[in-house]
Amino acid sequence: MKGLDFDFLKFNWLDAIDIVLVAILVYYIYSLVRNTLAVNLILGMFIILIAYYVVSSLHMNLLTAIISKFMSVGIIALVIIFQPEIRRFLLHIGKSTFLQKNKAWWGRLFGSKDIERDNLLRIKPIIDACKTMKKTRTGALIVFVKYYDEEFFTNSCEVIDGKISKRLLESIFQKHSPLHDGAVVISENKIKSASCILPLTDNDKLPPQFGLRHRAGIGVSELSDAVAVIVSEETGEIAYAKQGRVRMNVSFGELEKLLNKDF
């Protein structure tokens, strides 16, 4: 129609790229916070935001002032509250760069047999230890992290920094060992620490038979990119926790595939 400006309806290829990039960013953030405590935090902040607009529209000056003061430090509060998620996001960006992916691609193309052999050498002692602990019903919690956080782990762990071996894992988790309580943390092809006290999950939908080991394994996988292998002391069954979700009754073949993929 004459006199109307429809420039805002123009759509070009840069707009399409912009939308795609925003969609990827939103999905990336969603994949990081999915099944974690961050979802509840976001929901809480959304409720506070709605409450602010409600009390403001009703001219409830006292509540409006209180909530507005709280929201005035929003950016700082977001950085503090979502520090683990922001850290995970930056780590994922670093791992997903072209050089990292290109390095892995060339490795698979020209050295796939060497990579598979190295993975088998790293994983076999862990699988063998889990077989023994399953048979003897020895409870165990083994956490695998790609980036070892010195500040996070060393404050609550005994530093080991030793070679991965079946006997070392079995000796740590045997019932009379002073280190058997807590988790073993494996990173950089080493057993970095043992007897680690990890944060428990707040998920109230878990089965009641889950003990502290299962809740700690799920909890650490919620707060970081860690994966956890849990051996039940009561049943000997093996569970695998990743991103706040847990797989039960994992066979040794499945465990090898999962570790080969994630570790």
Disulfide bonds with the S-S distance in Angstrom:
Cys157-Cys196 2.09
